[in-house]
Structure formats: structure tokens, C-alpha cells
Amino acid sequence: MKKYLLTPGPTPVPERVLLASAQPIIHHRTREYGQALSDDIEGLKYVFQTKNDIFIFTASGTGAMEACVVNLLSPEDKVLVVNTGAFGRRWVNIIESFGIKPVVIEYPWGKAAKQHDVEKKLKEIPEIKAIFTQSTETSTGVVNDIESIGKIVAKTDAVFVVDAVSGLGAQELRTDEWDVDVVVSGSQKGLMLPPGLSFVSVSQKAWKLVENSKLPKYYWDFKAYKKSLQEGETPYTSAVSLVLGLQESLSMIKEEGLEKTLKRHAILASATRAGVKAMGLELFAEVPCNVVTAIKVPEGLDGSRLVRMMLEEHGVGIADGQREYKGKIFRIAHLGYMDTFDVIIALSALEIALTKLGYKVEAGKGVAAAEKEFLKS
Amino acid sequence: MKKYLLTPGPTPVPERVLLASAQPIIHHRTREYGQALSDDIEGLKYVFQTKNDIFIFTASGTGAMEACVVNLLSPEDKVLVVNTGAFGRRWVNIIESFGIKPVVIEYPWGKAAKQHDVEKKLKEIPEIKAIFTQSTETSTGVVNDIESIGKIVAKTDAVFVVDAVSGLGAQELRTDEWDVDVVVSGSQKGLMLPPGLSFVSVSQKAWKLVENSKLPKYYWDFKAYKKSLQEGETPYTSAVSLVLGLQESLSMIKEEGLEKTLKRHAILASATRAGVKAMGLELFAEVPCNVVTAIKVPEGLDGSRLVRMMLEEHGVGIADGQREYKGKIFRIAHLGYMDTFDVIIALSALEIALTKLGYKVEAGKGVAAAEKEFLKS
């Protein structure tokens, strides 16, 4: 059975990138590697829309999130987590693991963060050193208004840390223009690579926290990465094949042009939303992102069974809900190396699977709505 | 120019493994991935020669070393590092980064650890909770006698932690038989993969320390990996393409048979040693390992220039000395996907480069000595 990967990470890896990663391995202390690393950092700066330092870690996104915590914070620090789902919860868990009890603004799953709530909390607790949140919250399909929150944080001494693991290169995030001090991302989403690399950008304002941070660190130490980077190296052996693949996937983004890449994601998302709505389904996210569409499972259906059926009987991999939303929502990604007909595949497979499960949907109705949406753009 | 990678990591990746890693990516929460992960763990247990738990981290070897430190230790612990080179020093640095001042037995570079010294120190400081050392010390080409040290440690309550990042699958290390509680390894050496994965095995005795460890951790938390593994998963997205490649490289080791794999490395090492000695060169390691041969740069020559010349003029990548031994020793690996003629290439290129640098060596003399060594086996 032919397989289609439509999950919000890992996302499909373009053939060019697979081949670039399958080159004979090179040593990580050579000029050739130094060139690849430098190309990657330059390309990442373009996608991050930043002039800040960027570091590449051999680790998944969670590792880079931990890196932010241990490089920025000290044991007695007051910090704020703006939690809109499973990955917001991950910030809380990481911070707590390092002995810091964060202040948390917790939204019900599906809701987006409100600028006003953050503003209020920052006034209430002016000692807050850092604010942690998500750009796109993969577990709910919500996009938070990073620009508006950034404006509030920029007026304070606090540092703004945004997890854009799933959003980078798919959902607009203007790191410098929006005053985002630290942005985290990963390789296996909009950057179209296999998982294994993660990235952190660090502003001058954030460096001040780094200089004073007292949490213990070694593998994640930003200062070690900064020092090595000046010699075209990473402090420890990095995932060379992925670093070579990243050169290729960043070239693809440059060839398309970031603006067009972001526009493509916006169109794919809007077509997906139109398609599922035409099937009579309801969106889960209050403010849906361009990365993944979360859809409520219709009353009486088992969402986990739907997801399994799409994968096992039709080869179409979408994502179940996470935690308490397992079986209650499902998630279709339109992220990275995806285009028009990936959305059509998802909607067609969904129509077929829903029908098999006894949910009434007119064949082709979702697909038709998506096509109309594509024709508009 | 045709290129030959003869460095002690990354090592050449077999074409089969490159292709396995270049498969279309699969999702990490699927049965297919669970199967790959379970195959990998089973294969690793074979190579580690252990029945202990094994965890796979998306990180380079240094990350897994840090994982050992933060999972085993608590702030007030007494620990011992048996330091025989740059990677012994790395244990010290990591442990110190987490606020613990280790007791260190430090050997001059090139020397091997002595059972007697460890025994004495353990008697002197019976509170020592853990001993950290290297199997093969990549920076010097030394192999430590893990079996004899294991015997001493096994008589105490202390846990024995061995870095076999470069040695695993190349230098004999009988984890269970030799009472090694924790073994660390990495993907880019004897396991013939690109860098990006690292591995830790954990004995029952070590689990007792893990249960009581108070150092902060999240990404490295053994308990989270153990829990996820029961569901055929990793707690965070793992480097899927490398996990798929590892299935293939472990198959290759099983096909050859571990005993033969180890024997092959022993023969390659002994041929390399015979070859360089025949050229009038001197070995650096007191007890040379089967992974990499470290050779003293002859008086009056610039070792860094030699290494550069071999790479840039002949396409043969070997390794310079590290730290204070940069330019003073050079290192030829015979590790992983290497065989007879990789050694011949190294020796021939060395003869050519030495001659060009004005060192007197009879053309073919090193190669001849290696051939004789191969004929013996």
C-alpha cells in the first residue's frame, strides 16, 4: 500500500534532502563541514528572520527546549509559562525538573493565549525573568499571537522564549521584528528533515540572562556552542548527515522564497479547514494555525479508530489527539514538504474512512470545498 | 579526488546503511517504528553483551555521558574518574558542571589505567558511589583493562560506568561478564552509522543509584525512557532515519558475528601497528587499542601538516592529536566499516606523505609489514 505521511512531525522528507543526507559521511572537524554548518546557520537566520546567534543541537526539539531553560535561568528565578496545550505543559515540566516553580497562565486546550492576560501577569509579578510559550501549539492546532505578546514583553526586562518547533517555516514568526528573544525549532517539521537536529536563536537581551544563569549544564551550554561556532565547529560531534541534509532543505526554502513558503502553508491550511467544514466537521482550535488542523471527532465516533483506519487501510498517516484528547480530536498536518494534493489526499481519505465508520458525508464534498479554496488563491 | 575516511568517528557508513537511512521517513508513534526500536535494542544488547536495559538517545556520545551523570548522581556524592585522556577529562568536566568535585586518578596521556590504583582509591574512600572511565580512550589510542577494574568495583557498592563510545563493537567489552554497570556508546564508530544517536546500558545495581539520584534532569531521564520503551516508543521524537539505519548496521554485525567483528578489528590494528613500526615510527599508547592507532610524529616534523597533507593532497582523512598533543601525535582509525585494504591505504598514503615531508621511509615497507601480518591471520 502506498503511504502518505500527513502528521505534524516528522513530516515527509523531500527526495533531494534524503539523497543529500545519504552522501558518504564527512568528518566534523574539516573545512567542508565548517562550510555546511555556516551555510546552515545562514539559512536558518533567513527562516528565523533574525540576526541573532543561532545554535544547532544534535537532539530533538525537547532537548533544545531544555537548553533554553538551563541556559537562561537560575534556581530562584520567577518565570511565566503561557500554556495552551501539551507543549506548553512541556515547558512547565522541564522548568519544574530544574527546581523552579513557574507561574502558569493555563488556557483550556483549543484556546489561544491572550495578550491581556500576559500583560496583567507581568504587572502583577514584575520580577518575572522569562516568558515561555508556543507559536503553534501542535497538540491543539492553535496559533498564539506572538507579535502582540512580544510587544508587551519588550517593554519589560523579561526575555521572551517561543517554541516554534512545529511552526518555523510554516507559520509567520518574525523573530527580530516581533522582539522574540529566544526561538526554538526542530528539523522534522517545516524544515523538511528527519528528526535529530534542533535549533535555538538567542538575542542580546537573552545573552544577559545566559551570562548570569546558574542552572547546571554541559551538553546544552550556549557559550560552548558560540565559542565552537567561531571556529566553524560544534563542541561535540554533530549529526553530520542531517547537517548536510539541512543545507539542501534550506536551499529549497530559499528557492521558493520564505514569503511564498508561508503563503503556501496558509493556503493549504485554509483549504483543509474548508474541506472538513464542508463535511460537517468542527474545528477544534479557537485560532487555527497554518501547520496542522485539529478537528473534533463527531459524536459517537471513536477518533482513535478513525486515525488507525486511515493509516492501516488507506496508508494515510494523520495524528490522533494527545492526552485527554486522544480519540476526541484528530489532526491533519499541512506542514513542510506538502502541497495541494496532499490536502486532497487527506480529505478524500477522511471522507472514505468516515463513511466506513457510519458517519454521513457526501463523497467528494470536502474535496470540492478545498478545490474551490485553491482556485481562489 | 577520491576520499577515504579513516578517522576514529565518524567512520564510513556502509552503503546499505546509508540507503536504509534514506528511506521515506516514518512516524515515531507507529507499530513500524516500535518494531525498529525493539530490533535496535535487541541488536544493541548483542553488541553490548548484556541483558541490562538499553536506552537510545537522540544526541551525540557526550549527551549520553551527561545522561549517566545526571541519572546516577546526587549533589553530595563522592565519585571517582579514572582519567586517561581527553575523554576522561570530559567525564571530569561534565561531573564538575553538575556541581560535584570528583576524585580523579589522572594518568599521563598514552598510559593505561592500573587496577591497583583504582583498588587503592576505593579502599581509601569507601563512600565512592560511582567510577567513571573509558574503555578505549580515543585521544591516545589506549585501551584500559575494564575486566580487571570491573572485578575490583564489583566487590564494592560502587557502580562502574564505562564510556565505550569509540570502542563498542570493535574492542572486546563484556558488559555483564565484566560487571560493567553502565556502558555508554555512540552511533558513529563501531556501529557504522552517522553521528546522532547514543546509547546507555543500565544494570540493576545502577538502577538503585538512579532511583535515589537528585541531580536535575528531563531530556536525559532514564525513567522516562524506560517507561516509553514499554510502549515501543521513545519519550521524545527520536532520530527516525538513524534508528532505521541502525537496524541495518546491527544486521551487518549479526551477519558477520560479533566474535569475528572483534577479531577483524584486532587484525586491522595489529597490521597497522606492524606497518607503522616498519616505517620506523613509534606507537604512542602504552597498551594500544584495536580501534585507533596513535603514532608519535617523528622529531622535526609537523604532525598537523602531515594530517592536512594526507587529507588535502591524497584524500585520506586521519586524525591529528588533540589538545597538547596536536601536531605531536596522529591517529589512524581501523574502526567500523573498515577492512584489510583500508589499512593498506592508510599506510601507503602515510609512506607517500612522510616522504614528501622529508622523512626517510622506504616505499612499500609499511605496507609489506602489514601484508605479512594479514597473511599470518
Interface residues (C-beta under 8 A of the other chain):
Chain A: K3 L5 T7 G9 P10 T11 P12 V13 L18 L19 S21 A22 Q23 P24 I25 I26 H27 H28 T30 T58 A59 S60 G61 T62 G63 E66 N93 I94 S97 F98 G99 G186 Q188 P194 P195 G196 L215 P216 K217 Y218 Y219 D221 P235 Y236 T237 S238 A239 V240 S241 L242 L311 G317
Chain B: K3 L5 T7 G9 P10 T11 P12 V13 L18 L19 S21 A22 Q23 P24 I25 I26 H27 H28 T30 T58 A59 S60 G61 T62 G63 E66 N93 I94 S97 F98 G99 G186 Q188 P194 P195 G196 L215 P216 K217 Y218 Y219 D221 P235 Y236 T237 S238 A239 V240 S241 L242 L311 G317
